[in-house]
Amino acid sequence: MRTPARHGAKRVRTPLVVHTAEMGVIEGRVVGPKDIPIAGAVITASGLSNTARTDRDGHFRLVGMPGTADGVALTARARGAETDGVGVVGKPVVFRLALED
């Protein structure tokens, strides 16, 4: 007599380890020459599908960001200028863009 073939996934013999990090908010501001706020700048979190746009005072807020000690690589873009920086949950970040007149 034949034994029926087993279908499905193999059993896992090692424990599953999941590393978690608290999620938080990264806030900041984007300014240009003479610290004038830049409205409409786009802030992008590298490797994450999270972006924000600055308000008329240059402030932005990224929600649901990982609370790692190393922070998250961010890019700010506006009017053809771009700069990179690092945002850390709970610590305000300021981007200074060198805009051309």
Buried (B, 14 or more C-beta within 10 A) or exposed (E): EEEEEEEEEEEEEEEEEEEEEEEBEBBBBBBBEEEEBBEEBBBBBEEBEBBBEBBEEBBBBBEEBBBEEEBBBBBBBBEEBBBEBEBBBEEEBEBBBEBEE
